[in-house]
Amino acid sequence: MTAPTPLIAGNWKMNGLTASLAEARAISEGVSGAKARVAICPPAVLIHQMSQALAGGPVLIGGQDAHTDESGAFTGDVSAEMLADAGASMVILGHSERRDGYRETDELVARKSLAALRAGLEPIVCVGETLEQRKAGQALEVVTGQVRASLPPELLGKAFAIAYEPVWAIGTGLTPSIDEIEEVHLAIRATLIEMFGDAADKAPILYGGSVKPANAAEILHAAEVGGALVGGASLKAADFLGIVRAL
C-alpha cells in the first residue's frame, strides 16, 4: 500500500474579508518545505482575490460547497464551475454544518461530488457521527455508511479526499482519543478499498474537529490520518502553520 500525499486544508467557514488576505499571504510564505499539500477554503466571495494574491505559490484554493447543477435559477447558490472559474481547485462537500443546518443527505453529497468532478475540482467529502451516535456505539456504522452513500463510483481513479469530523468535536475543544481516531480512519480506509480497490490508496483521510498546534502532531502521526481539515485555527497564519509543521 502506497501512503497518499497528505493534505492540510483550512476551512475558513463564514469568516474573512479582503483584509484577511494578509493572513493567506503569510500562510503561503510560511509553508515552504511542507510535507503536505496545503489548501485554504475561504468564503466564495474571496476565492478570486485569494487565487490572485497567492498566484504562483504553493497554497491551493478551495470552495466550501457547490450546487449540483452547472447553472440555473438557484438564487444565492454557487456552482462547481463558478468555483473553478474563480480559481478554486478543490471543494469541501457534506460538511456537518451543511448536513445538519441545511439537511443535506448522503445522496445530495454524492451528486455534489459528481458536480465537482464535472468542473475538474477535487472533492473533500466530510463524514462524521454525532455525540448521541458515538455514545450508542454506532460511530463506525454511521461513518462507513456515509462513505458508501456519499461517494459516487465515478470517483474511481480521480483525486479526492475524505474528512472525518466527529460532529461533537467541531468547534467544541473536545477531541476523540487517538485510539478512537485510528479506529474510524482504519474503518474508512477499509471501506474505500472495498469500494475502489487499490485505487483507494491514493485518497488521504483527513481528521477534523478542534485541531490545534498543541494536538496536531499526535493526531497527524496516527494510523491512516493523512492530514487535517482545520477550522478556526486556519484563520491565523501562526496557528495554521504550526499545524502544517507538525507533520
C-alpha positions as CSV (number, residue, x, y, z in Angstrom):
1,M,0.0,0.0,0.0
2,T,1.3,3.4,-1.0
3,A,0.7,6.2,1.5
4,P,-1.3,9.1,0.0
5,T,0.2,12.5,-0.2
6,P,-1.1,14.3,3.0
7,L,-3.4,17.3,2.7
8,I,-3.9,20.0,5.3
9,A,-6.8,22.3,4.4
10,G,-8.1,25.3,6.2
11,N,-11.9,25.8,6.3
12,W,-12.5,29.5,6.9
13,K,-16.3,29.0,7.0
14,M,-18.2,32.3,7.0
15,N,-15.1,34.3,8.1
16,G,-12.8,36.6,6.2
17,L,-12.8,39.9,4.4
18,T,-10.3,41.4,1.9
19,A,-8.1,42.4,4.8
20,S,-7.8,38.7,5.7
21,L,-5.7,38.1,2.5
22,A,-2.7,39.2,4.6
23,E,-3.1,36.0,6.7
24,A,-3.4,33.9,3.5
25,R,-0.2,35.5,2.1
26,A,1.6,34.8,5.4
27,I,0.5,31.1,5.2
28,S,1.7,30.9,1.6
29,E,5.1,32.4,2.5
30,G,5.5,30.1,5.5
31,V,4.7,26.6,4.0
32,S,8.0,26.2,2.1
33,G,9.2,22.7,2.7
34,A,5.9,21.4,4.0
35,K,5.4,17.6,3.9
36,A,1.8,18.0,2.8
37,R,-0.3,19.8,0.2
38,V,-1.7,22.9,1.9
39,A,-5.0,24.5,0.9
40,I,-7.3,27.3,2.1
41,C,-11.0,27.2,1.6
42,P,-12.3,30.8,2.1
43,P,-15.8,32.1,1.6
44,A,-16.8,32.1,-2.1
45,V,-16.5,35.9,-2.4
46,L,-12.8,35.7,-1.5
47,I,-11.8,32.9,-3.9
48,H,-10.9,35.0,-6.9
49,Q,-9.0,37.6,-4.8
50,M,-7.1,34.9,-2.9
51,S,-6.2,33.0,-6.0
52,Q,-4.7,36.2,-7.5
53,A,-3.0,37.1,-4.2
54,L,-1.4,33.6,-3.9
55,A,-0.8,33.0,-7.7
56,G,2.4,31.0,-8.3
57,G,2.7,30.0,-4.6
58,P,2.3,26.6,-3.0
59,V,-1.1,27.0,-1.4
60,L,-4.2,25.5,-3.2
61,I,-7.6,27.3,-3.0
62,G,-10.9,25.5,-2.4
63,G,-14.6,26.3,-2.1
64,Q,-16.8,25.3,0.9
65,D,-19.8,24.0,-1.0
66,A,-21.1,23.6,-4.6
67,H,-24.5,23.3,-6.2
68,T,-25.2,20.1,-8.2
69,D,-26.1,22.0,-11.4
70,E,-23.8,24.0,-13.7
71,S,-26.1,26.9,-13.8
72,G,-29.8,27.8,-13.4
73,A,-32.4,29.6,-11.3
74,F,-30.8,28.9,-7.9
75,T,-30.6,32.3,-6.2
76,G,-27.7,32.5,-3.8
77,D,-26.0,29.3,-4.9
78,V,-22.6,28.8,-6.4
79,S,-21.8,26.1,-9.0
80,A,-18.6,24.0,-9.1
81,E,-17.9,25.6,-12.5
82,M,-18.1,29.1,-10.8
83,L,-15.6,28.0,-8.1
84,A,-13.2,26.7,-10.7
85,D,-13.6,29.8,-12.8
86,A,-12.8,31.9,-9.7
87,G,-9.6,30.0,-9.1
88,A,-10.5,27.0,-6.9
89,S,-9.0,23.5,-7.5
90,M,-10.9,21.7,-4.7
91,V,-14.2,21.9,-2.7
92,I,-15.4,20.8,0.7
93,L,-18.7,18.8,0.4
94,G,-21.0,17.4,3.0
95,H,-19.6,19.2,6.0
96,S,-21.7,18.5,9.1
97,E,-22.8,22.2,9.2
98,R,-24.3,21.6,5.8
99,R,-25.7,18.2,6.6
100,D,-27.3,19.4,9.8
101,G,-28.2,23.1,9.1
102,Y,-29.3,22.5,5.5
103,R,-30.4,18.9,5.9
104,E,-28.1,17.7,3.2
105,T,-28.3,14.0,2.6
106,D,-25.7,11.5,1.5
107,E,-27.4,11.3,-1.9
108,L,-27.1,15.0,-2.3
109,V,-23.5,15.0,-1.3
110,A,-22.8,12.3,-3.9
111,R,-24.4,14.4,-6.6
112,K,-22.3,17.4,-5.5
113,S,-19.3,15.2,-5.8
114,L,-20.2,14.4,-9.4
115,A,-20.6,18.2,-9.9
116,A,-17.1,18.7,-8.6
117,L,-15.7,16.1,-11.0
118,R,-17.6,17.7,-13.8
119,A,-15.8,21.0,-13.1
120,G,-12.4,19.5,-12.5
121,L,-12.4,20.1,-8.8
122,E,-11.1,17.7,-6.2
123,P,-13.8,16.9,-3.7
124,I,-13.1,16.8,0.1
125,V,-16.1,14.8,1.3
126,C,-16.9,15.1,5.0
127,V,-18.3,12.4,7.3
128,G,-18.8,12.0,11.0
129,E,-21.1,10.9,13.8
130,T,-23.0,12.9,16.4
131,L,-22.3,12.5,20.1
132,E,-25.5,10.5,20.5
133,Q,-24.4,8.1,17.8
134,R,-21.0,7.8,19.4
135,K,-22.5,7.0,22.8
136,A,-24.8,4.4,21.3
137,G,-21.8,2.6,19.8
138,Q,-22.9,3.5,16.2
139,A,-19.9,5.6,15.1
140,L,-18.4,3.1,12.7
141,E,-21.7,2.1,11.3
142,V,-22.7,5.7,10.7
143,V,-19.4,6.9,9.3
144,T,-18.8,3.9,6.9
145,G,-22.5,4.2,5.8
146,Q,-21.9,7.9,4.9
147,V,-18.7,7.0,3.0
148,R,-20.6,4.4,0.9
149,A,-23.5,6.6,0.2
150,S,-21.7,9.9,-0.3
151,L,-19.0,8.8,-2.8
152,P,-20.2,8.1,-6.3
153,P,-18.5,5.2,-8.2
154,E,-17.3,7.8,-10.8
155,L,-14.6,8.9,-8.2
156,L,-12.6,5.7,-9.2
157,G,-9.2,6.9,-10.4
158,K,-9.9,10.5,-9.6
159,A,-8.4,12.7,-6.9
160,F,-10.5,13.1,-3.8
161,A,-10.2,13.1,0.0
162,I,-12.3,12.1,2.9
163,A,-12.5,14.2,6.0
164,Y,-13.6,12.5,9.2
165,E,-15.1,15.1,11.5
166,P,-16.9,13.8,14.6
167,V,-19.7,16.3,14.8
168,W,-19.4,16.6,18.6
169,A,-15.7,17.7,18.3
170,I,-16.2,20.5,15.8
171,G,-15.6,23.9,17.5
172,T,-16.1,22.4,21.0
173,G,-12.5,21.9,22.0
174,L,-13.3,18.2,22.5
175,T,-11.1,15.7,20.7
176,P,-11.5,11.9,20.4
177,S,-8.7,9.8,21.8
178,I,-6.0,8.7,19.3
179,D,-7.4,5.2,19.5
180,E,-10.8,6.4,18.6
181,I,-9.5,8.4,15.7
182,E,-7.4,5.5,14.4
183,E,-10.4,3.1,14.7
184,V,-12.6,5.3,12.5
185,H,-9.8,6.1,10.0
186,L,-8.9,2.4,9.6
187,A,-12.6,1.6,9.0
188,I,-12.9,4.4,6.4
189,R,-9.8,3.0,4.6
190,A,-11.2,-0.5,4.6
191,T,-14.5,0.9,3.1
192,L,-12.6,2.8,0.4
193,I,-10.7,-0.3,-0.6
194,E,-14.0,-2.2,-0.7
195,M,-15.4,0.4,-3.0
196,F,-12.5,1.4,-5.2
197,G,-9.9,-1.4,-4.8
198,D,-6.2,-0.4,-4.8
199,A,-7.0,3.0,-6.2
200,A,-8.3,3.9,-2.8
201,D,-4.7,4.0,-1.5
202,K,-4.3,7.5,-3.1
203,A,-7.1,9.2,-1.2
204,P,-6.0,10.9,2.0
205,I,-8.3,10.6,5.1
206,L,-8.2,13.9,6.9
207,Y,-9.1,14.4,10.6
208,G,-11.1,17.5,11.5
209,G,-12.5,18.7,14.8
210,S,-10.7,21.1,17.1
211,V,-7.3,20.6,15.5
212,K,-4.8,23.0,17.1
213,P,-1.0,23.3,17.1
214,A,-0.9,21.8,20.5
215,N,-2.6,18.5,19.4
216,A,-1.7,18.4,15.7
217,A,1.5,16.3,15.9
218,E,-0.1,13.5,17.9
219,I,-3.2,13.4,15.6
220,L,-1.3,13.7,12.3
221,H,1.0,10.8,13.1
222,A,-1.9,8.4,14.0
223,A,-2.6,5.5,11.8
224,E,-4.3,6.3,8.5
225,V,-4.5,10.1,9.3
226,G,-3.5,11.7,6.0
227,G,-3.8,15.3,7.0
228,A,-6.3,17.6,8.6
229,L,-9.3,19.8,7.9
230,V,-8.8,22.7,10.1
231,G,-11.4,25.2,11.2
232,G,-10.8,28.2,13.5
233,A,-7.1,27.6,13.7
234,S,-6.7,28.2,10.0
235,L,-7.8,31.8,10.3
236,K,-4.4,32.8,11.8
237,A,-1.2,32.1,9.9
238,A,0.8,31.3,13.0
239,D,-1.7,28.7,14.2
240,F,-2.3,27.1,10.8
241,L,1.5,27.0,10.1
242,G,2.0,25.4,13.5
243,I,-0.3,22.6,12.4
244,V,1.3,22.3,8.9
245,R,4.8,22.0,10.5
246,A,3.6,19.3,13.0
247,L,3.5,16.7,10.2
